[in-house]
Amino acid sequence: MAMSVLDDTDHRAFLARDAHRALDFFDASIRPEGGFHVLDLDGTPLPGTVQELHTTTRLVHSYALAQMAGRPDRAGIVDQGMDWLWRAHRDTDHGGYLWAVDGTAPVEGPKLAYGHVFVLLAASSAKMIGHPDADRLLADITQVLDRHYWDHDAGLFRDEFTRDWQAFSTYRGMNANMHGVEALLAAFEATGAPVHLDRAGRILDFFIAGQAAVHGWRIPEHYDDRWRPDHAYAGNPMFRPAGTTPGHSFEMARLLLYWWDLAGRPDTGAVAQARALVDTALADAWADRGGLAYTLRDGRVDNSARYWWPVTEAIGALAALIKLDPRPGDGDWYRRLWAFADGRLIDHARGGWFPELGDDDRPAATQFRGKPDIYHALQADLLPLARGVSHQARDLARTCPLRDAAGLG
């Protein structure tokens, strides 16, 4: 049956081995003067001193998750990241967190909900490992999100402000809200505060029952300030691409199942909705030569670029469905995705995953430089190792699959 793929001893050892090798690679991220390097494909630091908020926060979250799973943070990533968030990214003049800093100097630009929800994720994960600075960061970011970003009437996060909190844009987006759900669910697990679970549920209901269900189970990415889909919008090609993004359907499906399990499995149709998102995204985006297309327009491939992260998110969504509602074919898709990742995306020589493939199926550098982060790939390794789809951090801390992996670490 499909469940056996997640219980297979060899596969679980493969997941633990891949996680260890990625962590060994990203240990080199530490910058002696504070903050982190972005690493080239071979693990050497890329030139430049500008650091973005999502890099810092994702490293903190990833290494906290790995520590729960039994792999010690030998490089001190969590400590350095928590210090850097408070000392460099936190805006002591206006409050909130700077998207980019050069050394400790602010790089002028908007304050993005996308970055701020990752601060909540990092603080929550740090709290779950008992980090001494977690509570102050949690208190601060919760207040900032509530005061500036949370639209209480809509039950959604607004996207962007100037550095001193002036509204300059009517843009609203799915991506920041999706990662907001991820952060809110982690905050609920870390603190037990029901407001986090309630807000995550409101966001999911809007984008899935309210939008995906009436758009062929594809989620519109972009909205105006009245939360109406803006199908013509085209912004930053990485963070706000035109059209719809199948990789986000996988993420939202996994997060919907995560919320549903935490909420006591209410009769909301969540499992059927998650499956519709996953089945549609696989049918739309899987390429004949393997991998997943980045974006669609009207259900047809618009940007055929094949990045690593949609594959990792498809793995996570299928693992969640296999745990909760296994169907014929789930295990086949799960194996197909891992076979593609193993053959094309994982860097077996150095550790970590290549972020992008060219038409020749070799690593490319069209959109990304180096290996931009560990976050997506590490979760693809660790979440299938957890026995459930919620309280995964607690589950990993109880079973410690990275500590118990023979001969690893």
N, C-alpha and C positions, 0 to 999 in steps of 0.2 A: 504494500500500500504506500501512498505518497509520503506518509509520515516517516517511513524508514530512511529517507534520504537525510533527514536531520539527525537521525540517531546513528547513522553509519559511522563506525569508529574511525575509519580512514578519512572520511570527509571532515569529521570534527578535528582530527589531527592536522589536516591540511589548513583548516580555518585558523587554528591556533598558530601554526607555523607562519602563515602569511601575516597575521597580526604582529607577531614578534619581529619579523623581519622589517615590516613597515616602521614599527616603533624604534628599532635599532637605527634605521635610516634617518628618521626625523629627530632623533636625539641631537643631531648636529645643528638643529635650528637655533639653539641658544646663542644669543649675541652677548659678548662679555659686558658691554656697557649698558645692557638692559634691552628688553624686547627680544625679537626673533628675526633671524634671517629667513628669506625665501630661498629654497634650495634648487640648484640646477639638477638635471637628470642624474648626474653622477654624485650628488650630495654635497657639492661645493656651494658656498653662499653666492648668490647672484649679487652683482653690484647694486648699490643704491641703499639709502637709509630710510626711505619712506616706508612706514608700516601701516597697514589697514586694519581696521577693527575686527573684521571677520577672521583675519589670520590669527590674531591674538586669542580671540574667544574660542575659536574652534580647536586650537591646540590645547587650551585649558580643558575644555569639555572632553576631548579625545583621550588625553592622558589621565584625566580623572576616571573615565570609564575603564580604561585599561588597568588602572590601579585597583579598581573594584574587582576586576576579573583576575587579579593575581599577579600582574606584572609591575614590579616596582618602578617608580618614576626616577630612574637613575640619573637623568640629566637635570632634574629639578624644573621641568617645564611648567608644572602647575604653580609652583611658588613664584617663578619668574613672571608668568603670565598674570597672576593675580596682582602682583606688585605693579606691573606695567599698566594694567587696566586702571588702577587707582592713581598712579603717579603720573602717567603720561596721557592716556586716552581720556581720563575724566577731565571735563572742562571746569576748572575752578572759577572761571569768570562768569559763566552763564549757566552752568549745570548741564547735565547730560554727558554724552561721550562723543569724542571727536572721531570721525570716520577715518582720518589719516593723520599721522604725526611724522615729522622728520626729526629724528632724535626725540626730544621731548617737546619740540616746538609744533604748534598747531599748523596743519596744512588747511588753508581756508577751503571751505566747501560746505554743502548742506549737512544737516544732522538727519540721518536716515533711520527710519523704524527698523529696516533690515539689520543694521548694525546693532541697534539697541536691544532687539529681542535676543540676539546672540549673547549679549552681556547677561541677560537673564538666564540663558541656558548655561553659560559658564559658571555663574554664581550658584545656580542650583546643583550642578554636578559637583562643584567644589564643596558645597555644604554636605552632600551625600558621602563624601570621604572625610568629613570633619575638618576641613581646612579652617584655620583660625580667622581668616579674613573674609569668609563667605558671608557671614551675617550682615556686615556693614555694606558689602556690595549688593546683596539681595535687597536690603532696605532701600538703598539709594536708587537702584534701577527700577524697583517696583514703583517708587514714587514718581520717577521721571516718566515711565510709561503711562501711568495713570493720569498724570497732570497734562501731558502734551500729546500723546499719541492715541490713547483709547477713545474712540467715538462711542460714548455710552448708548446713544440712541440707536445707532446702526449695529453695535456689537462687533466692531471691527477696528483694526488699527489704521490710522492715517499714516501717510508715507514720509513726508519730508517737511523740514523747516529750515530757515536760515540758522546760522550759528546762535543768534540771540533770540530764536524762537518766533520769528516772524513768518507768517504764512505767505508763501510765494507761488504755490502750485496747487492746481486742482486735481493733480494726479492721485489716484488710489490704485493699489496693486494687490494681486494675489500672493506674490512671492513673499513679501514681508509678513503677511498674515499667516501663510503656511508655516514659516519658521517661527512665527509667534505661537502657533499651536504647539509646535515641538517644545518651545521654551516653557510655555504655560503648563504643559503636562509634566515636564521635569520639575517645575516649581511646585506643583501640587504634590508630587512624590516626595520632594525635599522638605516641604513645610506642612502639608496636610490642609492648607487653606483652601476652602471650597471655591472661592472666587476664581482661582486659576482654572479649575476644571470647568466651571460654568462658562467662563469666557472662551475657553478652547472649544466647547460645544457649540457656542453661538457662531464662531467663525466657521467651523466645519459645516454647520447647517446651511449657512449662507452660500458657501462655495460649492457644496456637493448637492444637497437637496434643492437648493435655490437656483444654482447655475448649471452645474454639470448635467443634472437630470433633464434640463430643457435645451441643452446644447450637444446632444448625442454622446454624453458621457465624456466630453472634453471640456476642460475648465477654462473659461476666458481668463486671460492674464491681467488685462488692463481695464480700468474703470475711471469714470469722472467723479466729481465730488458729491454726486448724488447716488453713487454706487451703481451706476448703469454701465454695462459693458461698452468699452470703446474698442471696437474691432479693428479700427483703422490705425490705432496707435503703434508707433515703432520708435523705441528709444535705444538705450545702450544695448548693443547686440549680445552682450553676455548676461546682463542682469535684467534687461527689459526687452527681450526680442519680440518682434512682431509675431502675431499668431498665437497658437497654443503650444504648450511644451509637454510632451508625453512623460518626460522624466518627473515632472511635478505631479502628474496623475498617480504615479507609483508612490511618491512621497505622501500625498494626501490620503491615498488608500491605506497605507500603513498607519498613518497618524489617526485616521478615523477608527481603525480597529483598536489601536492603543487607547484612545479615548473611551470607546464603547466598553472595553474590558474594565478600565478603571471606574467607569460610571455604573458598574454592576450589570452590564449587558442588557440595557433597556430594549424594549420592542420598537426599534426605530428603523429597521431595515438596513442597519449599518453594514452587515456582512455582504448582503446582496449589492449594495452600493459600491463597496470596496471592490468586489469582484467585477462589476461593470466597468469601473475605472481601469482596472488592471487589464482585463480582456481587450478593451477598446485600445488602450495604449500599445499593447503588444501587437495587435493586428495592424494598427496604423504605422508603427515606427520600426518594427524589426526589419533589418536590411537583409537582402538575399545573401550577402557575404558575411553576415553577422554584425551585431551591434545595433544601436538604436539611434534613429535620426533625432536631431535636436528639436526642430520645430515643425509645426504643421500650419497650413492655411486651408480652411474649409475641409479639414480631414485628410488633406493630401500633403505629402512631404514638401516643405518649403526650404528648410535648411537641413541638408543631409549630413552635416558634420557629425561625427561619431565621437562623443566625449565619454570619459570613464564613468561620470557620476550617474547618468541615467541607468547604466547597467547595474551599478551598486544598489540603486533605489528599487529597481525591478526585483533584484534578489531579496531585498528586505521585505517588499510587499508580498512576494510569493511565499517567503518563509512564514510570514504572519498568517496567510491564508492556509498554508499547510498545517499549521498548529491549530487553527480554529475550525476550518471547514474544508478539509482535504477533498479534492475532486480529481478524477482521472485527468491526467495531463499536467497537473501542477508540478509534480516531481520531474516530469520531462522538461518543462520550461526552466525549472530551477537548475537542473543539470546542464541544460543548453547554455544558459547564461554563464554559469561558472566555467564551463568548458571554453567559451569564448574569452572570458576574462583571463583564464589560466594560459591560453594560447597566445593572446594578443596584447593584453593590458598589463598584466603583472610583470614587473621587472624582476626576473628571477636572479639576475646577476647582482643587483644592489639592494633590492627591497623597495616597497612602494609600488604604485601603479603609474603607468604612463597616462597623461591626461587626455590625449587626443590621438586619433589615427588618421593617416592619409588614405588616399585611394588605393595605395599599394599595401595597405594593412600594416604599415610600419609607423612607429611613433612620429608625430608631426608637431609643429610649433606654430600653427597659424593663429590660434587664439591665446594660448598659454605659453609662459616661459617656465621651464623647469617643472617641478612637481609642486603644484600650488598649495596643496594641503593633504592631511592624512584623514580628515573627518569622514568623508563619504565611504572610502574603502575600509577603514577600520570598523565602521558600523556594519558594513556588509559581512565582515568576519565575525564580529562579536554578537550581533543580534540573533543570528540563527543558533548560536551556542546557548543562548538563554532559553529556558524551557517554556516561558510564557511570552505574551505580547505586551504586557504591562508589568510594572515593577521589575523591569529587566535589569536595572542596576542592582537592585537587591538580590535578584536571582544570580547574577554574575558574581556578586560578592559572597554569596553562600556557596557556590560551586567552584569558583576560582578556576575556570577552564584554562587560563594561561599559566597559572602557577603549576597546575597538575599535568601539563603537557610534557611528557617525558622527553628529556634531552633538549628542551627549548629554553630560551632566556638565559 
